[in-house]
Amino acid sequence: MFFLSILVSLAMLNAIPPTGWLQDVVPFETVEQCNAVIPSKIVEMEYYIHNTFRGMGEILEYKCMTEPDWIQHNVDLGHKIPEGFKPKTNL
């Protein structure tokens, strides 16, 4: 399963680490299906990030990835997996 993911910078909020990947909840069977929705979701994602972080967040990248890849990307950026984390898919 692939999910639309966005790399968000919260550097203006002095977040540590300053970047992290957020993942949508809608799964896709193939990366091609996921990539096909990116153009139609850009405005929605930008609106969501703007409102959620009061204009202090910036989307740096859009990418379709599996949940294990998403988790690993965030760990590589310095994030810890929250205690009690429940994956959307079977890892």
PDB file with one MODEL, atoms N, CA, C and O in Angstrom:
MODEL        1
ATOM      1  N   MET A   1       0.840  -1.175   0.000  1.00  0.00           N
ATOM      2  CA  MET A   1       0.000   0.000   0.000  1.00  0.00           C
ATOM      3  C   MET A   1       0.891   1.248   0.000  1.00  0.00           C
ATOM      4  O   MET A   1       1.890   1.335   0.714  1.00  0.00           O
ATOM      5  N   PHE A   2       0.480   2.202  -0.833  1.00  0.00           N
ATOM      6  CA  PHE A   2       1.209   3.464  -0.929  1.00  0.00           C
ATOM      7  C   PHE A   2       0.320   4.590  -0.432  1.00  0.00           C
ATOM      8  O   PHE A   2      -0.899   4.557  -0.595  1.00  0.00           O
ATOM      9  N   PHE A   3       0.940   5.576   0.168  1.00  0.00           N
ATOM     10  CA  PHE A   3       0.227   6.730   0.707  1.00  0.00           C
ATOM     11  C   PHE A   3       0.896   8.002   0.214  1.00  0.00           C
ATOM     12  O   PHE A   3       2.120   8.066   0.104  1.00  0.00           O
ATOM     13  N   LEU A   4       0.093   9.012  -0.083  1.00  0.00           N
ATOM     14  CA  LEU A   4       0.628  10.323  -0.412  1.00  0.00           C
ATOM     15  C   LEU A   4       1.271  10.887   0.850  1.00  0.00           C
ATOM     16  O   LEU A   4       0.631  10.960   1.899  1.00  0.00           O
ATOM     17  N   SER A   5       2.511  11.276   0.748  1.00  0.00           N
ATOM     18  CA  SER A   5       3.252  11.817   1.879  1.00  0.00           C
ATOM     19  C   SER A   5       3.825  13.169   1.496  1.00  0.00           C
ATOM     20  O   SER A   5       4.147  13.416   0.334  1.00  0.00           O
ATOM     21  N   ILE A   6       3.947  14.039   2.485  1.00  0.00           N
ATOM     22  CA  ILE A   6       4.511  15.361   2.236  1.00  0.00           C
ATOM     23  C   ILE A   6       5.604  15.631   3.259  1.00  0.00           C
ATOM     24  O   ILE A   6       5.456  15.346   4.448  1.00  0.00           O
ATOM     25  N   LEU A   7       6.694  16.184   2.769  1.00  0.00           N
ATOM     26  CA  LEU A   7       7.788  16.599   3.639  1.00  0.00           C
ATOM     27  C   LEU A   7       7.518  18.043   4.041  1.00  0.00           C
ATOM     28  O   LEU A   7       7.443  18.932   3.193  1.00  0.00           O
ATOM     29  N   VAL A   8       7.374  18.262   5.331  1.00  0.00           N
ATOM     30  CA  VAL A   8       7.006  19.577   5.850  1.00  0.00           C
ATOM     31  C   VAL A   8       8.161  20.145   6.665  1.00  0.00           C
ATOM     32  O   VAL A   8       8.769  19.445   7.474  1.00  0.00           O
ATOM     33  N   SER A   9       8.453  21.411   6.443  1.00  0.00           N
ATOM     34  CA  SER A   9       9.443  22.128   7.241  1.00  0.00           C
ATOM     35  C   SER A   9       8.713  23.008   8.245  1.00  0.00           C
ATOM     36  O   SER A   9       7.823  23.782   7.894  1.00  0.00           O
ATOM     37  N   LEU A  10       9.113  22.867   9.494  1.00  0.00           N
ATOM     38  CA  LEU A  10       8.600  23.742  10.554  1.00  0.00           C
ATOM     39  C   LEU A  10       9.748  24.541  11.166  1.00  0.00           C
ATOM     40  O   LEU A  10       9.736  24.865  12.354  1.00  0.00           O
ATOM     41  N   ALA A  11      10.741  24.850  10.329  1.00  0.00           N
ATOM     42  CA  ALA A  11      11.919  25.593  10.784  1.00  0.00           C
ATOM     43  C   ALA A  11      11.531  26.948  11.369  1.00  0.00           C
ATOM     44  O   ALA A  11      12.169  27.421  12.310  1.00  0.00           O
ATOM     45  N   MET A  12      10.493  27.575  10.821  1.00  0.00           N
ATOM     46  CA  MET A  12      10.078  28.884  11.323  1.00  0.00           C
ATOM     47  C   MET A  12       9.505  28.789  12.733  1.00  0.00           C
ATOM     48  O   MET A  12       9.397  29.796  13.433  1.00  0.00           O
ATOM     49  N   LEU A  13       9.137  27.574  13.149  1.00  0.00           N
ATOM     50  CA  LEU A  13       8.630  27.366  14.504  1.00  0.00           C
ATOM     51  C   LEU A  13       9.720  26.832  15.432  1.00  0.00           C
ATOM     52  O   LEU A  13       9.458  26.483  16.584  1.00  0.00           O
ATOM     53  N   ASN A  14      10.948  26.777  14.908  1.00  0.00           N
ATOM     54  CA  ASN A  14      12.085  26.241  15.664  1.00  0.00           C
ATOM     55  C   ASN A  14      11.846  24.816  16.134  1.00  0.00           C
ATOM     56  O   ASN A  14      12.298  24.433  17.213  1.00  0.00           O
ATOM     57  N   ALA A  15      11.139  24.030  15.332  1.00  0.00           N
ATOM     58  CA  ALA A  15      10.890  22.627  15.663  1.00  0.00           C
ATOM     59  C   ALA A  15      12.186  21.837  15.555  1.00  0.00           C
ATOM     60  O   ALA A  15      13.044  22.128  14.722  1.00  0.00           O
ATOM     61  N   ILE A  16      12.307  20.838  16.409  1.00  0.00           N
ATOM     62  CA  ILE A  16      13.477  19.960  16.367  1.00  0.00           C
ATOM     63  C   ILE A  16      12.972  18.530  16.332  1.00  0.00           C
ATOM     64  O   ILE A  16      12.304  18.087  17.266  1.00  0.00           O
ATOM     65  N   PRO A  17      13.280  17.808  15.277  1.00  0.00           N
ATOM     66  CA  PRO A  17      13.926  18.229  14.042  1.00  0.00           C
ATOM     67  C   PRO A  17      13.001  19.146  13.239  1.00  0.00           C
ATOM     68  O   PRO A  17      11.782  19.107  13.409  1.00  0.00           O
ATOM     69  N   PRO A  18      13.577  19.960  12.375  1.00  0.00           N
ATOM     70  CA  PRO A  18      12.783  20.968  11.668  1.00  0.00           C
ATOM     71  C   PRO A  18      11.928  20.430  10.523  1.00  0.00           C
ATOM     72  O   PRO A  18      11.032  21.130  10.050  1.00  0.00           O
ATOM     73  N   THR A  19      12.182  19.212  10.071  1.00  0.00           N
ATOM     74  CA  THR A  19      11.394  18.658   8.974  1.00  0.00           C
ATOM     75  C   THR A  19      10.855  17.286   9.357  1.00  0.00           C
ATOM     76  O   THR A  19      11.417  16.588  10.200  1.00  0.00           O
ATOM     77  N   GLY A  20       9.758  16.925   8.716  1.00  0.00           N
ATOM     78  CA  GLY A  20       9.166  15.612   8.950  1.00  0.00           C
ATOM     79  C   GLY A  20       8.172  15.287   7.851  1.00  0.00           C
ATOM     80  O   GLY A  20       7.599  16.170   7.213  1.00  0.00           O
ATOM     81  N   TRP A  21       7.990  13.999   7.653  1.00  0.00           N
ATOM     82  CA  TRP A  21       7.036  13.518   6.644  1.00  0.00           C
ATOM     83  C   TRP A  21       5.684  13.289   7.301  1.00  0.00           C
ATOM     84  O   TRP A  21       5.590  12.614   8.327  1.00  0.00           O
ATOM     85  N   LEU A  22       4.638  13.853   6.705  1.00  0.00           N
ATOM     86  CA  LEU A  22       3.255  13.584   7.098  1.00  0.00           C
ATOM     87  C   LEU A  22       2.655  12.679   6.031  1.00  0.00           C
ATOM     88  O   LEU A  22       3.020  12.753   4.857  1.00  0.00           O
ATOM     89  N   GLN A  23       1.732  11.829   6.454  1.00  0.00           N
ATOM     90  CA  GLN A  23       1.174  10.855   5.524  1.00  0.00           C
ATOM     91  C   GLN A  23      -0.341  10.918   5.549  1.00  0.00           C
ATOM     92  O   GLN A  23      -0.961  10.996   6.609  1.00  0.00           O
ATOM     93  N   ASP A  24      -0.926  10.882   4.355  1.00  0.00           N
ATOM     94  CA  ASP A  24      -2.379  10.859   4.207  1.00  0.00           C
ATOM     95  C   ASP A  24      -2.907   9.505   4.667  1.00  0.00           C
ATOM     96  O   ASP A  24      -2.133   8.562   4.826  1.00  0.00           O
ATOM     97  N   VAL A  25      -4.197   9.402   4.880  1.00  0.00           N
ATOM     98  CA  VAL A  25      -4.794   8.152   5.354  1.00  0.00           C
ATOM     99  C   VAL A  25      -5.346   7.288   4.229  1.00  0.00           C
ATOM    100  O   VAL A  25      -5.700   6.132   4.462  1.00  0.00           O
ATOM    101  N   VAL A  26      -5.427   7.821   3.022  1.00  0.00           N
ATOM    102  CA  VAL A  26      -6.014   7.081   1.900  1.00  0.00           C
ATOM    103  C   VAL A  26      -4.938   6.216   1.242  1.00  0.00           C
ATOM    104  O   VAL A  26      -3.951   6.743   0.727  1.00  0.00           O
ATOM    105  N   PRO A  27      -5.122   4.892   1.255  1.00  0.00           N
ATOM    106  CA  PRO A  27      -4.123   4.014   0.636  1.00  0.00           C
ATOM    107  C   PRO A  27      -4.383   3.805  -0.853  1.00  0.00           C
ATOM    108  O   PRO A  27      -5.512   3.924  -1.327  1.00  0.00           O
ATOM    109  N   PHE A  28      -3.314   3.492  -1.576  1.00  0.00           N
ATOM    110  CA  PHE A  28      -3.383   3.157  -2.990  1.00  0.00           C
ATOM    111  C   PHE A  28      -2.658   1.830  -3.200  1.00  0.00           C
ATOM    112  O   PHE A  28      -1.651   1.551  -2.550  1.00  0.00           O
ATOM    113  N   GLU A  29      -3.173   1.032  -4.099  1.00  0.00           N
ATOM    114  CA  GLU A  29      -2.572  -0.276  -4.374  1.00  0.00           C
ATOM    115  C   GLU A  29      -1.203  -0.151  -5.037  1.00  0.00           C
ATOM    116  O   GLU A  29      -0.304  -0.947  -4.767  1.00  0.00           O
ATOM    117  N   THR A  30      -1.045   0.854  -5.907  1.00  0.00           N
ATOM    118  CA  THR A  30       0.212   1.005  -6.636  1.00  0.00           C
ATOM    119  C   THR A  30       0.743   2.426  -6.485  1.00  0.00           C
ATOM    120  O   THR A  30      -0.004   3.364  -6.203  1.00  0.00           O
ATOM    121  N   VAL A  31       2.043   2.557  -6.679  1.00  0.00           N
ATOM    122  CA  VAL A  31       2.662   3.882  -6.622  1.00  0.00           C
ATOM    123  C   VAL A  31       2.152   4.745  -7.779  1.00  0.00           C
ATOM    124  O   VAL A  31       2.044   5.963  -7.640  1.00  0.00           O
ATOM    125  N   GLU A  32       1.843   4.128  -8.905  1.00  0.00           N
ATOM    126  CA  GLU A  32       1.323   4.883 -10.055  1.00  0.00           C
ATOM    127  C   GLU A  32      -0.026   5.513  -9.733  1.00  0.00           C
ATOM    128  O   GLU A  32      -0.274   6.663 -10.096  1.00  0.00           O
ATOM    129  N   GLN A  33      -0.904   4.767  -9.050  1.00  0.00           N
ATOM    130  CA  GLN A  33      -2.207   5.320  -8.656  1.00  0.00           C
ATOM    131  C   GLN A  33      -2.011   6.487  -7.689  1.00  0.00           C
ATOM    132  O   GLN A  33      -2.681   7.514  -7.794  1.00  0.00           O
ATOM    133  N   CYS A  34      -1.103   6.315  -6.767  1.00  0.00           N
ATOM    134  CA  CYS A  34      -0.825   7.367  -5.784  1.00  0.00           C
ATOM    135  C   CYS A  34      -0.257   8.610  -6.465  1.00  0.00           C
ATOM    136  O   CYS A  34      -0.709   9.726  -6.208  1.00  0.00           O
ATOM    137  N   ASN A  35       0.735   8.413  -7.334  1.00  0.00           N
ATOM    138  CA  ASN A  35       1.336   9.548  -8.037  1.00  0.00           C
ATOM    139  C   ASN A  35       0.321  10.303  -8.876  1.00  0.00           C
ATOM    140  O   ASN A  35       0.440  11.515  -9.054  1.00  0.00           O
ATOM    141  N   ALA A  36      -0.674   9.598  -9.393  1.00  0.00           N
ATOM    142  CA  ALA A  36      -1.692  10.231 -10.243  1.00  0.00           C
ATOM    143  C   ALA A  36      -2.542  11.245  -9.474  1.00  0.00           C
ATOM    144  O   ALA A  36      -3.071  12.176 -10.082  1.00  0.00           O
ATOM    145  N   VAL A  37      -2.687  11.089  -8.156  1.00  0.00           N
ATOM    146  CA  VAL A  37      -3.533  12.018  -7.386  1.00  0.00           C
ATOM    147  C   VAL A  37      -2.771  13.245  -6.888  1.00  0.00           C
ATOM    148  O   VAL A  37      -3.385  14.216  -6.446  1.00  0.00           O
ATOM    149  N   ILE A  38      -1.449  13.210  -6.956  1.00  0.00           N
ATOM    150  CA  ILE A  38      -0.673  14.330  -6.404  1.00  0.00           C
ATOM    151  C   ILE A  38      -1.106  15.678  -6.988  1.00  0.00           C
ATOM    152  O   ILE A  38      -1.357  16.604  -6.217  1.00  0.00           O
ATOM    153  N   PRO A  39      -1.204  15.834  -8.314  1.00  0.00           N
ATOM    154  CA  PRO A  39      -1.591  17.160  -8.826  1.00  0.00           C
ATOM    155  C   PRO A  39      -2.935  17.666  -8.294  1.00  0.00           C
ATOM    156  O   PRO A  39      -3.103  18.866  -8.074  1.00  0.00           O
ATOM    157  N   SER A  40      -3.878  16.765  -8.089  1.00  0.00           N
ATOM    158  CA  SER A  40      -5.191  17.196  -7.612  1.00  0.00           C
ATOM    159  C   SER A  40      -5.224  17.447  -6.109  1.00  0.00           C
ATOM    160  O   SER A  40      -6.179  18.047  -5.616  1.00  0.00           O
ATOM    161  N   LYS A  41      -4.215  17.007  -5.371  1.00  0.00           N
ATOM    162  CA  LYS A  41      -4.193  17.166  -3.917  1.00  0.00           C
ATOM    163  C   LYS A  41      -3.298  18.305  -3.433  1.00  0.00           C
ATOM    164  O   LYS A  41      -3.321  18.647  -2.251  1.00  0.00           O
ATOM    165  N   ILE A  42      -2.507  18.897  -4.336  1.00  0.00           N
ATOM    166  CA  ILE A  42      -1.538  19.914  -3.917  1.00  0.00           C
ATOM    167  C   ILE A  42      -2.205  21.087  -3.202  1.00  0.00           C
ATOM    168  O   ILE A  42      -1.757  21.479  -2.124  1.00  0.00           O
ATOM    169  N   VAL A  43      -3.243  21.643  -3.764  1.00  0.00           N
ATOM    170  CA  VAL A  43      -3.899  22.804  -3.148  1.00  0.00           C
ATOM    171  C   VAL A  43      -4.478  22.421  -1.792  1.00  0.00           C
ATOM    172  O   VAL A  43      -4.351  23.173  -0.825  1.00  0.00           O
ATOM    173  N   GLU A  44      -5.108  21.263  -1.718  1.00  0.00           N
ATOM    174  CA  GLU A  44      -5.681  20.798  -0.448  1.00  0.00           C
ATOM    175  C   GLU A  44      -4.598  20.630   0.622  1.00  0.00           C
ATOM    176  O   GLU A  44      -4.789  21.036   1.768  1.00  0.00           O
ATOM    177  N   MET A  45      -3.484  20.043   0.256  1.00  0.00           N
ATOM    178  CA  MET A  45      -2.393  19.835   1.215  1.00  0.00           C
ATOM    179  C   MET A  45      -1.780  21.165   1.654  1.00  0.00           C
ATOM    180  O   MET A  45      -1.487  21.352   2.835  1.00  0.00           O
ATOM    181  N   GLU A  46      -1.585  22.082   0.716  1.00  0.00           N
ATOM    182  CA  GLU A  46      -1.041  23.397   1.070  1.00  0.00           C
ATOM    183  C   GLU A  46      -1.974  24.142   2.014  1.00  0.00           C
ATOM    184  O   GLU A  46      -1.515  24.778   2.962  1.00  0.00           O
ATOM    185  N   TYR A  47      -3.277  24.070   1.766  1.00  0.00           N
ATOM    186  CA  TYR A  47      -4.275  24.696   2.632  1.00  0.00           C
ATOM    187  C   TYR A  47      -4.220  24.083   4.036  1.00  0.00           C
ATOM    188  O   TYR A  47      -4.238  24.796   5.039  1.00  0.00           O
ATOM    189  N   TYR A  48      -4.153  22.749   4.086  1.00  0.00           N
ATOM    190  CA  TYR A  48      -4.103  22.044   5.370  1.00  0.00           C
ATOM    191  C   TYR A  48      -2.868  22.459   6.178  1.00  0.00           C
ATOM    192  O   TYR A  48      -2.980  22.776   7.362  1.00  0.00           O
ATOM    193  N   ILE A  49      -1.709  22.457   5.551  1.00  0.00           N
ATOM    194  CA  ILE A  49      -0.476  22.815   6.248  1.00  0.00           C
ATOM    195  C   ILE A  49      -0.501  24.276   6.688  1.00  0.00           C
ATOM    196  O   ILE A  49      -0.093  24.597   7.804  1.00  0.00           O
ATOM    197  N   HIS A  50      -0.976  25.157   5.817  1.00  0.00           N
ATOM    198  CA  HIS A  50      -1.066  26.579   6.157  1.00  0.00           C
ATOM    199  C   HIS A  50      -1.949  26.780   7.389  1.00  0.00           C
ATOM    200  O   HIS A  50      -1.573  27.498   8.315  1.00  0.00           O
ATOM    201  N   ASN A  51      -3.119  26.147   7.398  1.00  0.00           N
ATOM    202  CA  ASN A  51      -4.049  26.322   8.521  1.00  0.00           C
ATOM    203  C   ASN A  51      -3.560  25.623   9.783  1.00  0.00           C
ATOM    204  O   ASN A  51      -3.677  26.172  10.879  1.00  0.00           O
ATOM    205  N   THR A  52      -3.022  24.438   9.645  1.00  0.00           N
ATOM    206  CA  THR A  52      -2.581  23.679  10.812  1.00  0.00           C
ATOM    207  C   THR A  52      -1.437  24.375  11.545  1.00  0.00           C
ATOM    208  O   THR A  52      -1.404  24.410  12.775  1.00  0.00           O
ATOM    209  N   PHE A  53      -0.509  24.922  10.782  1.00  0.00           N
ATOM    210  CA  PHE A  53       0.671  25.533  11.388  1.00  0.00           C
ATOM    211  C   PHE A  53       0.656  27.060  11.298  1.00  0.00           C
ATOM    212  O   PHE A  53       1.696  27.708  11.416  1.00  0.00           O
ATOM    213  N   ARG A  54      -0.535  27.625  11.087  1.00  0.00           N
ATOM    214  CA  ARG A  54      -0.750  29.078  11.090  1.00  0.00           C
ATOM    215  C   ARG A  54       0.228  29.827  10.194  1.00  0.00           C
ATOM    216  O   ARG A  54       0.772  30.867  10.565  1.00  0.00           O
ATOM    217  N   GLY A  55       0.437  29.265   8.996  1.00  0.00           N
ATOM    218  CA  GLY A  55       1.302  29.907   8.018  1.00  0.00           C
ATOM    219  C   GLY A  55       2.784  29.715   8.259  1.00  0.00           C
ATOM    220  O   GLY A  55       3.604  30.288   7.542  1.00  0.00           O
ATOM    221  N   MET A  56       3.145  28.916   9.259  1.00  0.00           N
ATOM    222  CA  MET A  56       4.551  28.741   9.617  1.00  0.00           C
ATOM    223  C   MET A  56       5.126  27.424   9.094  1.00  0.00           C
ATOM    224  O   MET A  56       6.285  27.110   9.365  1.00  0.00           O
ATOM    225  N   GLY A  57       4.344  26.658   8.358  1.00  0.00           N
ATOM    226  CA  GLY A  57       4.828  25.404   7.791  1.00  0.00           C
ATOM    227  C   GLY A  57       4.996  25.534   6.288  1.00  0.00           C
ATOM    228  O   GLY A  57       4.293  26.304   5.633  1.00  0.00           O
ATOM    229  N   GLU A  58       5.926  24.777   5.758  1.00  0.00           N
ATOM    230  CA  GLU A  58       6.199  24.820   4.323  1.00  0.00           C
ATOM    231  C   GLU A  58       6.337  23.394   3.799  1.00  0.00           C
ATOM    232  O   GLU A  58       7.069  22.585   4.369  1.00  0.00           O
ATOM    233  N   ILE A  59       5.633  23.093   2.713  1.00  0.00           N
ATOM    234  CA  ILE A  59       5.767  21.791   2.082  1.00  0.00           C
ATOM    235  C   ILE A  59       6.989  21.832   1.174  1.00  0.00           C
ATOM    236  O   ILE A  59       7.102  22.683   0.293  1.00  0.00           O
ATOM    237  N   LEU A  60       7.901  20.891   1.410  1.00  0.00           N
ATOM    238  CA  LEU A  60       9.137  20.829   0.634  1.00  0.00           C
ATOM    239  C   LEU A  60       9.080  19.796  -0.479  1.00  0.00           C
ATOM    240  O   LEU A  60       9.763  19.935  -1.493  1.00  0.00           O
ATOM    241  N   GLU A  61       8.265  18.754  -0.294  1.00  0.00           N
ATOM    242  CA  GLU A  61       8.244  17.673  -1.280  1.00  0.00           C
ATOM    243  C   GLU A  61       6.974  16.848  -1.131  1.00  0.00           C
ATOM    244  O   GLU A  61       6.446  16.682  -0.031  1.00  0.00           O
ATOM    245  N   TYR A  62       6.499  16.339  -2.250  1.00  0.00           N
ATOM    246  CA  TYR A  62       5.395  15.379  -2.294  1.00  0.00           C
ATOM    247  C   TYR A  62       5.968  14.064  -2.784  1.00  0.00           C
ATOM    248  O   TYR A  62       6.761  14.041  -3.725  1.00  0.00           O
ATOM    249  N   LYS A  63       5.572  12.966  -2.150  1.00  0.00           N
ATOM    250  CA  LYS A  63       6.097  11.667  -2.560  1.00  0.00           C
ATOM    251  C   LYS A  63       5.129  10.578  -2.125  1.00  0.00           C
ATOM    252  O   LYS A  63       4.527  10.666  -1.055  1.00  0.00           O
ATOM    253  N   CYS A  64       4.981   9.562  -2.947  1.00  0.00           N
ATOM    254  CA  CYS A  64       4.187   8.404  -2.563  1.00  0.00           C
ATOM    255  C   CYS A  64       5.127   7.346  -2.007  1.00  0.00           C
ATOM    256  O   CYS A  64       6.141   7.010  -2.620  1.00  0.00           O
ATOM    257  N   MET A  65       4.772   6.826  -0.830  1.00  0.00           N
ATOM    258  CA  MET A  65       5.626   5.813  -0.222  1.00  0.00           C
ATOM    259  C   MET A  65       4.808   4.881   0.652  1.00  0.00           C
ATOM    260  O   MET A  65       3.674   5.182   1.024  1.00  0.00           O
ATOM    261  N   THR A  66       5.405   3.751   0.968  1.00  0.00           N
ATOM    262  CA  THR A  66       4.757   2.808   1.872  1.00  0.00           C
ATOM    263  C   THR A  66       4.877   3.323   3.296  1.00  0.00           C
ATOM    264  O   THR A  66       5.679   4.214   3.579  1.00  0.00           O
ATOM    265  N   GLU A  67       4.087   2.764   4.181  1.00  0.00           N
ATOM    266  CA  GLU A  67       4.160   3.192   5.573  1.00  0.00           C
ATOM    267  C   GLU A  67       5.519   2.860   6.203  1.00  0.00           C
ATOM    268  O   GLU A  67       6.063   3.705   6.913  1.00  0.00           O
ATOM    269  N   PRO A  68       6.092   1.669   5.979  1.00  0.00           N
ATOM    270  CA  PRO A  68       7.424   1.426   6.539  1.00  0.00           C
ATOM    271  C   PRO A  68       8.477   2.413   6.024  1.00  0.00           C
ATOM    272  O   PRO A  68       9.358   2.826   6.778  1.00  0.00           O
ATOM    273  N   ASP A  69       8.389   2.789   4.752  1.00  0.00           N
ATOM    274  CA  ASP A  69       9.322   3.785   4.215  1.00  0.00           C
ATOM    275  C   ASP A  69       9.113   5.143   4.882  1.00  0.00           C
ATOM    276  O   ASP A  69      10.075   5.839   5.206  1.00  0.00           O
ATOM    277  N   TRP A  70       7.866   5.507   5.079  1.00  0.00           N
ATOM    278  CA  TRP A  70       7.513   6.766   5.739  1.00  0.00           C
ATOM    279  C   TRP A  70       8.088   6.809   7.157  1.00  0.00           C
ATOM    280  O   TRP A  70       8.660   7.815   7.576  1.00  0.00           O
ATOM    281  N   ILE A  71       7.927   5.709   7.883  1.00  0.00           N
ATOM    282  CA  ILE A  71       8.458   5.628   9.246  1.00  0.00           C
ATOM    283  C   ILE A  71       9.977   5.766   9.215  1.00  0.00           C
ATOM    284  O   ILE A  71      10.542   6.529   9.998  1.00  0.00           O
ATOM    285  N   GLN A  72      10.644   5.038   8.322  1.00  0.00           N
ATOM    286  CA  GLN A  72      12.102   5.081   8.252  1.00  0.00           C
ATOM    287  C   GLN A  72      12.605   6.468   7.872  1.00  0.00           C
ATOM    288  O   GLN A  72      13.598   6.940   8.427  1.00  0.00           O
ATOM    289  N   HIS A  73      11.931   7.126   6.932  1.00  0.00           N
ATOM    290  CA  HIS A  73      12.335   8.485   6.548  1.00  0.00           C
ATOM    291  C   HIS A  73      12.285   9.418   7.760  1.00  0.00           C
ATOM    292  O   HIS A  73      13.185  10.236   7.949  1.00  0.00           O
ATOM    293  N   ASN A  74      11.244   9.300   8.575  1.00  0.00           N
ATOM    294  CA  ASN A  74      11.131  10.164   9.757  1.00  0.00           C
ATOM    295  C   ASN A  74      12.177   9.821  10.806  1.00  0.00           C
ATOM    296  O   ASN A  74      12.728  10.721  11.439  1.00  0.00           O
ATOM    297  N   VAL A  75      12.459   8.546  11.002  1.00  0.00           N
ATOM    298  CA  VAL A  75      13.513   8.153  11.935  1.00  0.00           C
ATOM    299  C   VAL A  75      14.852   8.709  11.455  1.00  0.00           C
ATOM    300  O   VAL A  75      15.642   9.216  12.252  1.00  0.00           O
ATOM    301  N   ASP A  76      15.103   8.611  10.144  1.00  0.00           N
ATOM    302  CA  ASP A  76      16.348   9.145   9.578  1.00  0.00           C
ATOM    303  C   ASP A  76      16.474  10.659   9.804  1.00  0.00           C
ATOM    304  O   ASP A  76      17.585  11.180   9.902  1.00  0.00           O
ATOM    305  N   LEU A  77      15.347  11.356   9.885  1.00  0.00           N
ATOM    306  CA  LEU A  77      15.358  12.803  10.138  1.00  0.00           C
ATOM    307  C   LEU A  77      15.523  13.138  11.622  1.00  0.00           C
ATOM    308  O   LEU A  77      15.683  14.303  11.986  1.00  0.00           O
ATOM    309  N   GLY A  78      15.483  12.118  12.470  1.00  0.00           N
ATOM    310  CA  GLY A  78      15.671  12.351  13.898  1.00  0.00           C
ATOM    311  C   GLY A  78      14.428  12.218  14.747  1.00  0.00           C
ATOM    312  O   GLY A  78      14.471  12.486  15.948  1.00  0.00           O
ATOM    313  N   HIS A  79      13.313  11.807  14.147  1.00  0.00           N
ATOM    314  CA  HIS A  79      12.080  11.620  14.911  1.00  0.00           C
ATOM    315  C   HIS A  79      12.092  10.263  15.598  1.00  0.00           C
ATOM    316  O   HIS A  79      12.683   9.303  15.104  1.00  0.00           O
ATOM    317  N   LYS A  80      11.435  10.202  16.737  1.00  0.00           N
ATOM    318  CA  LYS A  80      11.255   8.933  17.444  1.00  0.00           C
ATOM    319  C   LYS A  80       9.851   8.412  17.157  1.00  0.00           C
ATOM    320  O   LYS A  80       8.912   9.194  17.011  1.00  0.00           O
ATOM    321  N   ILE A  81       9.712   7.098  17.077  1.00  0.00           N
ATOM    322  CA  ILE A  81       8.388   6.499  16.889  1.00  0.00           C
ATOM    323  C   ILE A  81       7.640   6.643  18.214  1.00  0.00           C
ATOM    324  O   ILE A  81       8.125   6.194  19.252  1.00  0.00           O
ATOM    325  N   PRO A  82       6.459   7.269  18.183  1.00  0.00           N
ATOM    326  CA  PRO A  82       5.718   7.472  19.435  1.00  0.00           C
ATOM    327  C   PRO A  82       5.342   6.145  20.088  1.00  0.00           C
ATOM    328  O   PRO A  82       5.017   5.172  19.408  1.00  0.00           O
ATOM    329  N   GLU A  83       5.392   6.123  21.397  1.00  0.00           N
ATOM    330  CA  GLU A  83       4.964   4.945  22.137  1.00  0.00           C
ATOM    331  C   GLU A  83       3.489   4.696  21.850  1.00  0.00           C
ATOM    332  O   GLU A  83       2.688   5.631  21.853  1.00  0.00           O
ATOM    333  N   GLY A  84       3.134   3.467  21.607  1.00  0.00           N
ATOM    334  CA  GLY A  84       1.748   3.121  21.313  1.00  0.00           C
ATOM    335  C   GLY A  84       1.343   3.371  19.867  1.00  0.00           C
ATOM    336  O   GLY A  84       0.163   3.267  19.530  1.00  0.00           O
ATOM    337  N   PHE A  85       2.309   3.702  19.004  1.00  0.00           N
ATOM    338  CA  PHE A  85       2.019   3.955  17.592  1.00  0.00           C
ATOM    339  C   PHE A  85       1.351   2.737  16.979  1.00  0.00           C
ATOM    340  O   PHE A  85       1.824   1.612  17.141  1.00  0.00           O
ATOM    341  N   LYS A  86       0.252   2.963  16.277  1.00  0.00           N
ATOM    342  CA  LYS A  86      -0.488   1.908  15.592  1.00  0.00           C
ATOM    343  C   LYS A  86      -0.403   2.138  14.092  1.00  0.00           C
ATOM    344  O   LYS A  86      -1.012   3.079  13.584  1.00  0.00           O
ATOM    345  N   PRO A  87       0.335   1.303  13.372  1.00  0.00           N
ATOM    346  CA  PRO A  87       0.443   1.500  11.923  1.00  0.00           C
ATOM    347  C   PRO A  87      -0.895   1.289  11.231  1.00  0.00           C
ATOM    348  O   PRO A  87      -1.759   0.566  11.727  1.00  0.00           O
ATOM    349  N   LYS A  88      -1.052   1.935  10.073  1.00  0.00           N
ATOM    350  CA  LYS A  88      -2.254   1.789   9.262  1.00  0.00           C
ATOM    351  C   LYS A  88      -2.225   0.461   8.500  1.00  0.00           C
ATOM    352  O   LYS A  88      -3.267  -0.091   8.146  1.00  0.00           O
ATOM    353  N   THR A  89      -1.023  -0.033   8.258  1.00  0.00           N
ATOM    354  CA  THR A  89      -0.860  -1.274   7.497  1.00  0.00           C
ATOM    355  C   THR A  89      -0.044  -2.261   8.321  1.00  0.00           C
ATOM    356  O   THR A  89       0.572  -1.888   9.319  1.00  0.00           O
ATOM    357  N   ASN A  90      -0.044  -3.490   7.908  1.00  0.00           N
ATOM    358  CA  ASN A  90       0.774  -4.494   8.580  1.00  0.00           C
ATOM    359  C   ASN A  90       2.214  -4.306   8.149  1.00  0.00           C
ATOM    360  O   ASN A  90       2.537  -4.423   6.967  1.00  0.00           O
ATOM    361  N   LEU A  91       3.069  -4.018   9.096  1.00  0.00           N
ATOM    362  CA  LEU A  91       4.483  -3.831   8.777  1.00  0.00           C
ATOM    363  C   LEU A  91       5.066  -5.174   8.706  1.00  0.00           C
ATOM    364  O   LEU A  91       6.261  -5.315   8.450  1.00  0.00           O
TER     365      LEU A  91
ENDMDL
END
